Amino acid sequence: MTTPSPSRGLTPSVIAEPAATTAETPASSHPHHHADANPTGRRLALLTLTALGVVFGDIGTSPLYTLQECFSREHGVPATIPDVYGVLSLIVLSLTMIVTIKYVTFIMRADNKGEGGILALLALIMQRRRRDDDKGSRFVLISLALFGAALLYGDGIITPAISVLGAVDGLKVIAPALDRWVIIITIVILFGLFSFQRSGTERVGRMFGPVMLVWFATLAVLGVAGFRHHPEILKAVWPGYGVSFFFRHGLHGFLILGSVVLAVTGAEALYADMGHFGKKPIRLAWLTFVFPCLLLNYFGQGALLIAHPEAAANPFYLLAPRALQIPLLVIATFAAIVASQALISGAFSLTQQAVQLGFVPRLDIRHTSHHAAGQIYIPEVNQALALGCIVVVLFFKSATALGAAYGIAVTGTMAITTLLFHVIAREQWGWSPWKATAASATFLLIDLAFFGANVLKIEQGGWVPLAIGVALFTIMRTWKEGRRLLWTILQGRTLPMSMFIEDVARKKPMRVNGTAVFLTSHSEGAPVVLLHHLKHNQVLHEQVVLLSIGVADVPDVDERETLVVEELGEGFFRVRATYGFMQQPNVPDLMKHLNARGVKTRPMATSYYLGREQLIPSGPGKMARWRKMLFIFLSRNARSATQFFSIPPNRVVELGTQIEF
């Protein structure tokens, strides 16, 4: 006989298909997690300043390397007057269409109880699609979202590397003799950044806003100062310059889009971090401050290039007077660290969603703030990102080389977000087919143009985020399929609870004082671990709780409102608890809520029974053997249920068994 094991890779909510994770469950948001829906006054100003530091760090450091890439000797165009106007026109058009219109105006409307991000968007779509809907479309939508999420991890590896490396590259301008130290200094900064993560972002968060406020103000001042070289550069806002650029350069002009897209990297962060700050502060910060400052700096760099084409080697740093280049290097480095922190925190939040939605095995999720639920630290993810960043810095050695690897992850995720947006517009907002198609087709055309320009650079480094994305997508799909396979096998071996209780009433086994809690993935039927316990120990507690934990398709729920208690007789209770996909289950706290529902428990008189399974890949399960081996590896390395559910280790009893699947 087999038993599900919540103690390792299989948890009560992890084996079960997320049908246990229902969207119809009544939910209420936790006020400590989401920002105010409509903040005003000082609260709005504070949220806007905080969002300035966290949300816009990535896109705010793009001026460090975007124009440098567009006019680089390796794959750029000469810094002639028509081409400078053309590239600037494309940058303005990209920032307007992708960030301002697509994300700020439309995509941010698609929130899941205030939460944003590609997995939150997927959960929102799944709420509208029941399990008897077309399985083919469900598979496609889930696969698209998972691959987009996987690409974001590639973005999370490359962003800290290119941001910090792009900032430290200023040493080549200030002191060319220090060129050989750029890589070493970059690695030291990255090592310090990732080492600091265990302390949480709350400390450094206090300085995020002011640092980025100074940074964007510096961008604007440098840009305005650069206008003296060529004030007519402001005419580059006209899209016609970008169109004529394509006519002049043909295919090579199309390839330049692979560098232009660096100007909009970080647009996805506006959506992903929406749950922490709300729509209003993010929109206010972008429209009134960030967008204008970015445009001014790009125009200033463009004016400099027209007057001094040789400045294409590093137009950002050469825009500043020599006496200010060292302070600018310091500010740029701090801004790059902030940009890196934003992506790292985003990777933590994305991983937490993936764990709760059942796409990733349980990990060690540590909350680093008593006030902000979104501030978490995941050691495994932090270590993987740190190693990945250092490896790509050593491999590519320059921001220019990294630029080729960067764009494909960003544009791939943007295109997938557009496709999911189309589904939301049709199914949730009730848009007509022509209206939804017109909007999504326009966005998708732009996304695919950028993606196509980057695909042609796969050999130059674009394969890196693709390889990361494919690997993580394979892991997520394998974990999901493995859970489904085990759930199917175990469901067929579950004894009906009515039959089990009748047997207990008839045989009357010995009962002992206290409460036994059996965590189970099945909301119906007797857990196999319970059958094993009775078979081998020939005893039952006077009170037995069968606890099933599910995850809803919404970020937060009040577990007290969604808690369902059913008395089965003979001292048995069926308990179903539901959490949001941004919440961390806590079983001891949950047990306290049961006292008000008629299930009297005492912490020191409560024992928790878990199963520890040994998976054997020789069963009839329809999954390739290598995927079964991968699933077994993931299961063995998953965080224990004792830790994940915050169960006191000295109150846990484990029963082992084998499962062939």
C-alpha positions as CSV (number, residue, x, y, z in Angstrom):
1,M,0.0,0.0,0.0
2,T,1.3,3.5,-0.7
3,T,1.0,6.7,1.2
4,P,1.4,10.3,0.2
5,S,4.2,12.1,2.0
6,P,3.9,15.6,3.1
7,S,7.3,15.3,4.7
8,R,9.3,15.7,1.5
9,G,8.4,16.3,-2.0
10,L,4.6,15.7,-1.7
11,T,2.5,18.0,0.4
12,P,-1.2,17.9,1.0
13,S,-1.7,20.7,-1.4
14,V,1.1,19.7,-3.7
15,I,0.0,16.3,-4.8
16,A,-3.6,17.5,-5.3
17,E,-4.5,19.1,-8.6
18,P,-5.2,22.7,-7.9
19,A,-8.9,21.9,-8.1
20,A,-8.4,21.8,-4.4
21,T,-7.4,25.4,-5.2
22,T,-10.7,26.8,-6.1
23,A,-11.5,30.3,-7.3
24,E,-15.0,30.2,-5.9
25,T,-13.7,30.2,-2.3
26,P,-14.6,33.4,-0.6
27,A,-11.6,35.6,-0.2
28,S,-10.6,38.7,1.6
29,S,-7.3,40.5,1.1
30,H,-4.9,40.9,3.9
31,P,-4.5,44.6,4.5
32,H,-0.8,44.3,5.3
33,H,0.0,42.8,2.0
34,H,-1.6,45.1,-0.6
35,A,-1.2,48.8,-1.0
36,D,-4.2,51.1,-0.7
37,A,-6.5,51.0,-3.6
38,N,-6.7,54.8,-3.9
39,P,-4.1,56.5,-1.7
40,T,-4.1,60.3,-1.4
41,G,-2.0,63.0,0.2
42,R,1.1,62.0,2.1
43,R,0.3,58.3,1.7
44,L,0.3,58.6,-2.1
45,A,3.6,60.6,-1.9
46,L,5.2,58.0,0.3
47,L,4.1,55.1,-1.9
48,T,5.2,56.9,-5.1
49,L,8.7,57.6,-3.6
50,T,9.0,53.9,-2.5
51,A,7.8,52.7,-5.9
52,L,10.4,54.9,-7.5
53,G,13.1,53.0,-5.7
54,V,11.8,49.5,-6.2
55,V,9.8,49.4,-9.4
56,F,11.8,51.6,-11.7
57,G,15.4,50.6,-10.8
58,D,15.8,48.4,-13.9
59,I,14.4,50.7,-16.5
60,G,16.0,53.6,-14.8
61,T,19.5,52.3,-15.4
62,S,18.9,51.6,-19.1
63,P,20.6,54.9,-20.1
64,L,23.9,53.5,-18.9
65,Y,24.1,51.2,-21.9
66,T,21.3,51.5,-24.4
67,L,22.7,54.2,-26.8
68,Q,26.1,52.7,-26.3
69,E,24.8,49.4,-27.7
70,C,22.9,51.1,-30.5
71,F,26.1,52.8,-31.8
72,S,28.7,50.2,-30.8
73,R,31.3,49.1,-33.3
74,E,30.4,45.4,-33.0
75,H,26.8,45.5,-34.2
76,G,25.6,49.1,-34.1
77,V,25.4,51.9,-36.6
78,P,27.6,55.0,-37.1
79,A,26.7,58.0,-35.0
80,T,25.6,60.1,-37.9
81,I,23.0,62.9,-37.5
82,P,20.1,61.0,-39.3
83,D,20.9,57.8,-37.4
84,V,21.0,59.5,-34.0
85,Y,17.6,61.0,-34.8
86,G,16.3,57.6,-36.0
87,V,17.5,55.7,-33.0
88,L,16.2,58.3,-30.5
89,S,12.8,58.3,-32.3
90,L,12.6,54.5,-31.9
91,I,13.5,54.7,-28.2
92,V,10.8,57.4,-27.6
93,L,8.3,55.3,-29.6
94,S,9.2,52.1,-27.6
95,L,8.9,53.8,-24.2
96,T,5.5,55.3,-25.2
97,M,4.0,52.2,-26.8
98,I,5.3,49.5,-24.5
99,V,5.6,51.1,-21.1
100,T,3.1,54.0,-21.2
101,I,0.3,52.5,-23.3
102,K,0.7,48.8,-23.0
103,Y,1.7,48.3,-19.4
104,V,0.8,51.4,-17.5
105,T,-2.6,51.9,-19.3
106,F,-3.8,48.4,-20.2
107,I,-1.8,45.5,-18.6
108,M,-1.9,47.0,-15.1
109,R,-5.7,46.8,-15.3
110,A,-5.5,43.0,-15.2
111,D,-4.9,42.6,-11.5
112,N,-5.7,39.6,-9.3
113,K,-7.0,41.0,-6.1
114,G,-4.3,43.7,-6.5
115,E,-1.5,41.4,-7.4
116,G,0.3,41.5,-10.8
117,G,2.9,39.4,-12.6
118,I,2.7,36.7,-15.2
119,L,1.7,33.9,-12.7
120,A,-0.9,36.1,-11.1
121,L,-2.2,36.8,-14.6
122,L,-2.4,33.0,-15.3
123,A,-4.3,32.4,-12.0
124,L,-6.7,35.1,-13.0
125,I,-7.3,33.4,-16.4
126,M,-7.8,30.0,-14.7
127,Q,-10.5,31.4,-12.4
128,R,-12.6,31.8,-15.5
129,R,-11.8,28.4,-16.9
130,R,-13.1,25.3,-15.1
131,R,-11.6,21.9,-15.4
132,D,-14.1,20.7,-17.9
133,D,-13.0,23.4,-20.4
134,D,-10.9,22.7,-23.4
135,K,-7.9,20.9,-22.1
136,G,-5.8,21.9,-25.1
137,S,-6.3,25.6,-24.5
138,R,-5.6,25.2,-20.8
139,F,-2.3,23.4,-21.6
140,V,-1.2,26.1,-24.0
141,L,-2.1,29.0,-21.6
142,I,-0.3,27.3,-18.7
143,S,2.7,26.5,-20.8
144,L,3.0,30.0,-22.1
145,A,2.8,31.5,-18.6
146,L,5.3,29.1,-17.2
147,F,7.8,29.7,-20.0
148,G,7.3,33.4,-19.6
149,A,8.0,33.0,-15.9
150,A,11.1,30.9,-16.6
151,L,12.4,33.6,-19.0
152,L,12.0,36.1,-16.1
153,Y,14.5,34.1,-14.1
154,G,17.0,34.5,-17.0
155,D,16.2,38.2,-16.8
156,G,16.9,38.1,-13.1
157,I,20.3,36.7,-13.7
158,I,21.4,39.0,-16.5
159,T,19.9,42.3,-15.1
160,P,22.2,42.5,-12.0
161,A,25.2,41.5,-14.1
162,I,24.6,44.1,-16.9
163,S,23.4,46.9,-14.6
164,V,26.4,46.7,-12.2
165,L,28.9,46.0,-15.1
166,G,27.4,48.9,-17.0
167,A,27.9,51.2,-14.1
168,V,31.4,50.0,-13.2
169,D,32.3,50.4,-16.9
170,G,32.6,54.1,-16.2
171,L,36.1,53.3,-14.8
172,K,37.2,52.8,-18.4
173,V,36.3,56.5,-19.1
174,I,37.5,57.9,-15.8
175,A,40.7,55.9,-15.5
176,P,41.5,53.7,-18.5
177,A,44.4,52.1,-16.5
178,L,41.8,50.5,-14.2
179,D,40.1,48.6,-17.1
180,R,41.4,45.2,-15.9
181,W,39.7,45.8,-12.5
182,V,36.2,46.2,-13.9
183,I,35.3,42.5,-13.7
184,I,36.8,42.0,-10.2
185,I,35.0,45.1,-8.8
186,T,31.7,44.0,-10.5
187,I,31.9,40.5,-8.9
188,V,32.7,41.9,-5.5
189,I,29.7,44.2,-5.7
190,L,27.4,41.3,-6.8
191,F,28.8,39.1,-4.1
192,G,28.0,41.7,-1.5
193,L,24.6,42.4,-2.9
194,F,23.5,38.7,-2.8
195,S,25.1,38.2,0.6
196,F,23.0,41.0,2.0
197,Q,19.7,39.4,0.9
198,R,19.4,37.3,4.0
199,S,18.9,40.5,6.0
200,G,15.9,41.4,3.9
201,T,15.0,44.4,1.8
202,E,13.4,46.3,4.6
203,R,16.7,48.0,5.6
204,V,17.9,49.0,2.2
205,G,14.3,49.7,1.2
206,R,14.4,53.0,3.2
207,M,17.1,54.3,1.0
208,F,15.8,53.0,-2.3
209,G,13.5,55.9,-3.0
210,P,15.9,58.7,-2.2
211,V,18.7,57.0,-4.1
212,M,16.6,56.7,-7.3
213,L,15.1,60.2,-6.8
214,V,18.7,61.5,-6.9
215,W,19.5,59.2,-9.9
216,F,16.5,60.3,-12.0
217,A,17.2,63.9,-11.2
218,T,20.8,63.4,-12.3
219,L,19.6,61.9,-15.5
220,A,17.4,64.9,-16.2
221,V,20.2,67.4,-15.3
222,L,22.8,65.7,-17.5
223,G,20.3,65.5,-20.4
224,V,19.4,69.2,-20.2
225,A,23.1,70.1,-20.0
226,G,23.7,68.0,-23.1
227,F,21.1,70.0,-25.1
228,R,23.6,72.8,-25.6
229,H,25.4,70.7,-28.1
230,H,22.4,70.4,-30.4
231,P,19.0,71.7,-29.0
232,E,17.2,70.6,-32.2
233,I,17.5,67.0,-30.9
234,L,14.0,67.3,-29.3
235,K,12.6,66.9,-32.8
236,A,13.4,63.2,-32.5
237,V,10.1,62.7,-30.8
238,W,8.6,62.5,-34.3
239,P,8.2,58.8,-35.3
240,G,9.0,59.6,-38.9
241,Y,12.7,59.6,-38.1
242,G,12.4,56.0,-36.9
243,V,10.6,55.0,-40.1
244,S,13.2,56.6,-42.3
245,F,15.9,54.8,-40.2
246,F,14.5,51.4,-41.3
247,F,14.4,52.5,-45.0
248,R,18.0,53.5,-44.9
249,H,19.4,50.4,-43.1
250,G,17.0,47.6,-44.1
251,L,17.7,44.4,-42.2
252,H,20.5,45.9,-40.2
253,G,18.1,48.6,-39.1
254,F,15.8,45.9,-37.9
255,L,18.6,44.3,-35.9
256,I,19.2,47.5,-34.1
257,L,15.8,46.9,-32.4
258,G,17.7,44.3,-30.4
259,S,19.6,47.2,-28.8
260,V,16.7,49.7,-28.7
261,V,14.7,47.2,-26.5
262,L,17.3,47.7,-23.7
263,A,15.5,51.1,-23.1
264,V,12.3,49.3,-22.0
265,T,13.8,46.5,-19.9
266,G,12.1,46.5,-16.6
267,A,8.6,47.3,-18.0
268,E,7.5,43.9,-16.7
269,A,8.5,45.0,-13.2
270,L,5.8,47.7,-13.2
271,Y,3.2,44.9,-13.5
272,A,4.9,42.4,-11.2
273,D,5.4,44.8,-8.3
274,M,1.9,46.3,-8.6
275,G,0.7,44.4,-5.5
276,H,3.2,46.1,-3.2
277,F,2.4,49.7,-4.2
278,G,-0.8,49.8,-6.2
279,K,-1.6,51.2,-9.6
280,K,-1.9,54.9,-8.8
281,P,1.6,55.4,-7.3
282,I,3.3,53.5,-10.1
283,R,1.4,55.4,-12.8
284,L,2.0,58.7,-11.1
285,A,5.8,58.1,-10.7
286,W,6.1,57.0,-14.3
287,L,4.1,59.7,-16.0
288,T,5.3,62.7,-14.0
289,F,8.9,61.9,-13.2
290,V,10.5,58.7,-14.6
291,F,9.4,59.0,-18.2
292,P,10.4,62.7,-18.6
293,C,13.8,62.1,-16.9
294,L,14.6,59.2,-19.1
295,L,13.6,61.1,-22.3
296,L,15.7,64.1,-21.3
297,N,18.8,62.0,-20.7
298,Y,18.4,60.1,-24.0
299,F,18.1,63.4,-25.8
300,G,21.1,64.8,-24.0
301,Q,23.2,61.7,-25.1
302,G,21.9,62.1,-28.6
303,A,22.9,65.8,-28.7
304,L,26.4,64.8,-27.5
305,L,26.7,62.1,-30.2
306,I,25.9,64.6,-32.9
307,A,28.5,67.0,-31.7
308,H,31.1,64.3,-30.8
309,P,30.5,61.0,-32.6
310,E,33.5,59.5,-30.9
311,A,31.6,59.7,-27.6
312,A,29.7,56.6,-28.8
313,A,32.2,54.6,-26.8
314,N,30.3,55.6,-23.6
315,P,27.9,58.5,-24.2
316,F,26.4,58.3,-20.7
317,Y,29.6,59.0,-18.8
318,L,31.0,61.3,-21.4
319,L,27.8,63.4,-21.1
320,A,29.1,64.6,-17.7
321,P,31.9,67.1,-17.1
322,R,35.1,65.3,-16.2
323,A,35.1,66.7,-12.6
324,L,31.7,65.1,-12.0
325,Q,32.4,61.6,-13.5
326,I,33.6,60.1,-10.3
327,P,30.5,61.1,-8.3
328,L,28.4,60.0,-11.3
329,L,30.1,56.6,-11.2
330,V,29.2,56.3,-7.5
331,I,25.6,57.3,-8.0
332,A,25.3,55.0,-11.1
333,T,26.7,52.1,-9.1
334,F,24.1,52.6,-6.3
335,A,21.4,52.9,-8.9
336,A,22.5,49.6,-10.5
337,I,22.4,47.9,-7.1
338,V,18.9,49.2,-6.6
339,A,17.9,47.9,-10.1
340,S,19.5,44.5,-9.2
341,Q,17.6,44.3,-5.9
342,A,14.3,44.9,-7.6
343,L,14.8,41.9,-9.9
344,I,16.1,39.7,-7.1
345,S,13.1,40.5,-5.0
346,G,10.9,39.9,-8.0
347,A,12.4,36.5,-8.4
348,F,11.6,35.7,-4.8
349,S,8.0,36.7,-5.2
350,L,7.7,34.8,-8.5
351,T,9.1,31.7,-6.8
352,Q,6.7,31.9,-3.9
353,Q,3.7,32.1,-6.3
354,A,5.1,29.1,-8.2
355,V,5.5,27.1,-5.0
356,Q,2.0,27.8,-3.8
357,L,0.4,27.2,-7.2
358,G,2.2,23.8,-7.4
359,F,4.7,24.4,-10.2
360,V,7.8,24.3,-8.0
361,P,8.8,22.1,-5.1
362,R,8.6,23.5,-1.6
363,L,11.5,25.9,-0.8
364,D,12.8,27.6,2.3
365,I,10.7,30.9,2.2
366,R,11.7,33.3,5.0
367,H,9.7,36.4,5.7
368,T,12.1,39.3,6.5
369,S,9.6,41.9,7.6
370,H,6.8,41.9,10.2
371,H,4.9,44.5,8.3
372,A,5.3,43.7,4.6
373,A,4.3,40.2,3.6
374,G,5.8,40.6,0.2
375,Q,9.4,41.0,1.6
376,I,10.7,37.4,1.6
377,Y,14.1,35.7,1.2
378,I,14.6,32.3,-0.5
379,P,18.1,31.0,0.0
380,E,18.0,28.5,-2.8
381,V,16.9,31.1,-5.3
382,N,19.4,33.7,-4.0
383,Q,22.3,31.2,-4.4
384,A,21.3,30.2,-7.9
385,L,20.9,33.9,-9.0
386,A,24.3,34.8,-7.4
387,L,26.1,31.9,-9.1
388,G,24.4,32.7,-12.4
389,C,25.3,36.4,-12.3
390,I,28.9,35.8,-11.5
391,V,29.2,33.2,-14.3
392,V,27.7,35.4,-17.0
393,V,30.0,38.3,-15.9
394,L,33.0,36.1,-16.2
395,F,31.7,34.7,-19.5
396,F,30.7,37.9,-21.3
397,K,33.1,40.3,-19.6
398,S,31.4,43.5,-20.8
399,A,28.0,45.2,-20.8
400,T,28.2,45.3,-24.6
401,A,28.5,41.5,-24.9
402,L,25.8,41.0,-22.2
403,G,23.5,43.3,-24.2
404,A,23.1,40.5,-26.8
405,A,22.0,38.1,-24.2
406,Y,19.6,40.4,-22.5
407,G,16.9,41.4,-24.9
408,I,15.5,37.9,-25.7
409,A,14.4,37.2,-22.2
410,V,12.6,40.5,-21.9
411,T,10.9,40.5,-25.3
412,G,9.8,36.8,-24.9
413,T,8.1,37.6,-21.6
414,M,6.5,40.7,-23.1
415,A,5.0,38.8,-26.0
416,I,3.6,36.1,-23.7
417,T,2.1,38.8,-21.5
418,T,0.3,40.2,-24.5
419,L,-1.2,36.9,-25.4
420,L,-2.5,36.4,-21.9
421,F,-3.8,39.9,-21.9
422,H,-5.9,39.1,-25.0
423,V,-7.6,36.3,-23.1
424,I,-8.3,38.6,-20.1
425,A,-9.7,41.3,-22.4
426,R,-12.1,38.8,-24.1
427,E,-13.2,36.6,-21.1
428,Q,-13.1,39.0,-18.2
429,W,-13.5,42.5,-19.5
430,G,-16.0,41.4,-22.2
431,W,-14.2,43.2,-25.0
432,S,-15.5,42.5,-28.5
433,P,-13.3,40.3,-30.7
434,W,-12.3,43.2,-33.0
435,K,-11.4,45.5,-30.0
436,A,-9.4,42.9,-28.2
437,T,-7.7,41.7,-31.4
438,A,-6.8,45.3,-32.5
439,A,-5.2,46.1,-29.1
440,S,-3.3,42.8,-28.6
441,A,-2.3,42.6,-32.3
442,T,-0.7,46.0,-32.1
443,F,1.2,45.2,-28.9
444,L,2.2,41.7,-30.2
445,L,3.5,43.2,-33.5
446,I,5.8,45.4,-31.5
447,D,6.8,42.6,-29.1
448,L,7.5,40.2,-31.9
449,A,9.6,42.8,-33.8
450,F,11.8,43.2,-30.8
451,F,11.9,39.5,-30.2
452,G,12.8,38.7,-33.8
453,A,15.6,41.2,-33.7
454,N,17.0,39.5,-30.6
455,V,16.5,35.9,-31.9
456,L,19.0,36.7,-34.6
457,K,21.6,37.3,-31.8
458,I,21.2,33.9,-30.3
459,E,24.8,32.9,-31.2
460,Q,26.1,36.0,-29.6
461,G,24.7,35.2,-26.2
462,G,20.9,35.1,-26.6
463,W,21.1,31.3,-26.0
464,V,21.8,31.9,-22.3
465,P,18.3,33.1,-21.2
466,L,16.7,30.7,-23.6
467,A,18.6,27.8,-22.1
468,I,17.7,29.0,-18.6
469,G,14.1,29.3,-19.6
470,V,13.9,25.9,-21.2
471,A,15.5,24.3,-18.2
472,L,13.2,25.9,-15.7
473,F,10.2,25.3,-17.9
474,T,11.1,21.6,-18.0
475,I,11.4,21.5,-14.2
476,M,8.0,23.2,-13.6
477,R,6.2,21.1,-16.1
478,T,7.8,17.9,-14.8
479,W,6.9,18.8,-11.2
480,K,3.3,19.6,-12.2
481,E,2.9,16.4,-14.2
482,G,4.6,14.3,-11.5
483,R,2.2,15.6,-8.9
484,R,-0.8,14.9,-11.2
485,L,0.4,11.4,-11.8
486,L,0.9,10.6,-8.2
487,W,-2.4,12.2,-7.3
488,T,-4.2,10.0,-9.8
489,I,-2.5,6.8,-8.5
490,L,-3.2,7.6,-4.8
491,Q,-6.8,8.7,-5.5
492,G,-7.6,5.2,-6.7
493,R,-6.2,3.6,-3.5
494,T,-8.1,5.8,-1.0
495,L,-10.6,4.0,1.3
496,P,-14.0,5.8,1.7
497,M,-14.1,7.5,5.0
498,S,-17.6,6.2,5.8
499,M,-16.3,2.6,5.5
500,F,-13.3,3.3,7.7
501,I,-15.4,5.0,10.4
502,E,-17.8,2.1,10.4
503,D,-14.9,-0.3,10.8
504,V,-13.6,1.8,13.7
505,A,-17.0,1.8,15.4
506,R,-17.3,-2.0,15.0
507,K,-13.8,-3.0,16.1
508,K,-13.3,-0.2,18.7
509,P,-9.5,0.1,18.7
510,M,-7.7,1.5,21.7
511,R,-8.0,5.3,22.0
512,V,-5.5,7.5,23.8
513,N,-5.7,11.1,25.0
514,G,-4.8,14.0,22.7
515,T,-5.3,14.9,19.0
516,A,-3.7,13.3,15.9
517,V,-3.5,15.5,12.8
518,F,-3.1,13.7,9.5
519,L,-2.1,16.0,6.6
520,T,-3.6,14.6,3.4
521,S,-3.9,15.7,-0.2
522,H,-7.4,14.2,-0.5
523,S,-10.4,16.2,0.6
524,E,-12.3,12.9,0.6
525,G,-11.4,9.4,1.8
526,A,-9.2,8.0,4.5
527,P,-5.5,9.0,4.1
528,V,-3.3,6.0,3.6
529,V,-0.9,7.2,6.3
530,L,-3.8,6.9,8.7
531,L,-4.5,3.3,7.5
532,H,-0.8,2.4,8.0
533,H,-0.8,4.0,11.5
534,L,-3.8,2.0,12.6
535,K,-2.5,-1.2,11.0
536,H,0.9,-1.1,12.7
537,N,0.2,0.7,16.0
538,Q,-3.3,-0.7,16.7
539,V,-4.3,2.6,18.4
540,L,-6.0,5.9,17.7
541,H,-6.1,9.2,19.4
542,E,-9.4,10.2,21.0
543,Q,-9.6,13.0,18.4
544,V,-8.4,12.7,14.8
545,V,-8.2,15.6,12.4
546,L,-7.8,15.0,8.6
547,L,-6.3,18.2,7.4
548,S,-6.3,19.2,3.7
549,I,-4.6,22.4,2.6
550,G,-5.5,24.0,-0.7
551,V,-4.3,27.1,-2.6
552,A,-6.8,29.5,-4.1
553,D,-6.3,31.3,-7.5
554,V,-6.2,34.6,-5.6
555,P,-3.2,36.2,-3.8
556,D,-4.7,36.3,-0.3
557,V,-7.6,34.8,1.6
558,D,-8.7,34.9,5.2
559,E,-8.1,31.3,6.2
560,R,-10.6,31.7,9.1
561,E,-13.4,32.6,6.6
562,T,-12.5,29.7,4.2
563,L,-11.9,27.1,7.0
564,V,-14.4,24.2,6.6
565,V,-14.8,21.8,9.5
566,E,-16.9,18.7,9.1
567,E,-17.6,16.2,12.0
568,L,-17.5,12.7,10.8
569,G,-18.3,10.8,14.0
570,E,-16.2,8.6,16.3
571,G,-14.0,11.6,17.1
572,F,-13.0,12.2,13.5
573,F,-13.1,15.7,11.9
574,R,-12.5,16.6,8.3
575,V,-10.8,20.1,8.0
576,R,-10.2,22.0,4.8
577,A,-8.1,25.1,4.8
578,T,-7.5,27.4,1.9
579,Y,-4.6,29.9,1.4
580,G,-3.8,32.5,-1.3
581,F,-0.9,31.8,-3.6
582,M,1.0,34.7,-1.9
583,Q,0.5,33.3,1.6
584,Q,2.6,30.9,3.7
585,P,0.5,28.2,5.4
586,N,1.0,27.9,9.2
587,V,-0.6,24.8,10.6
588,P,-0.2,25.6,14.4
589,D,-2.0,28.9,13.8
590,L,-4.6,27.1,11.9
591,M,-5.2,24.7,14.8
592,K,-5.9,27.6,17.1
593,H,-8.9,28.6,14.8
594,L,-10.4,25.1,15.2
595,N,-11.1,25.7,18.9
596,A,-13.9,28.1,17.9
597,R,-15.3,25.4,15.5
598,G,-15.7,22.7,18.1
599,V,-12.4,21.0,17.7
600,K,-10.6,21.5,21.0
601,T,-6.9,21.1,20.7
602,R,-3.9,21.7,22.9
603,P,-0.4,22.2,21.3
604,M,1.4,19.9,23.7
605,A,-1.2,17.2,23.2
606,T,-1.3,17.3,19.4
607,S,0.7,15.0,17.2
608,Y,1.2,15.4,13.4
609,Y,1.4,12.4,11.2
610,L,3.3,12.7,7.9
611,G,4.4,10.2,5.3
612,R,7.9,9.8,4.0
613,E,7.9,8.0,0.7
614,Q,10.5,6.4,-1.5
615,L,9.6,7.0,-5.1
616,I,10.4,4.2,-7.6
617,P,10.3,5.1,-11.4
618,S,9.3,1.6,-12.4
619,G,5.5,2.0,-12.3
620,P,2.9,2.3,-15.0
621,G,2.9,6.1,-15.0
622,K,2.8,7.7,-18.4
623,M,5.9,9.8,-18.1
624,A,9.4,9.4,-19.6
625,R,11.9,7.7,-17.3
626,W,14.2,10.7,-17.3
627,R,11.4,13.0,-16.2
628,K,10.5,10.5,-13.4
629,M,14.1,10.6,-12.3
630,L,14.0,14.4,-12.3
631,F,10.8,14.4,-10.3
632,I,12.4,12.1,-7.8
633,F,15.4,14.4,-7.5
634,L,13.1,17.4,-7.0
635,S,11.0,15.6,-4.4
636,R,14.1,14.5,-2.4
637,N,15.4,18.1,-2.3
638,A,12.1,19.8,-1.5
639,R,11.8,21.5,1.8
640,S,10.3,19.3,4.5
641,A,6.6,19.8,5.3
642,T,7.5,20.2,8.9
643,Q,9.4,23.4,8.1
644,F,7.1,24.5,5.3
645,F,3.9,24.3,7.4
646,S,5.7,25.6,10.6
647,I,4.9,22.4,12.4
648,P,6.9,21.8,15.7
649,P,9.5,19.1,14.8
650,N,9.1,17.4,18.2
651,R,5.4,16.9,17.6
652,V,5.9,15.1,14.2
653,V,5.6,11.3,13.5
654,E,6.7,10.1,10.1
655,L,5.7,6.8,8.4
656,G,7.7,5.5,5.5
657,T,6.6,3.6,2.4
658,Q,7.4,3.0,-1.3
659,I,5.5,4.3,-4.3
660,E,5.9,2.9,-7.8
661,F,4.8,5.5,-10.4
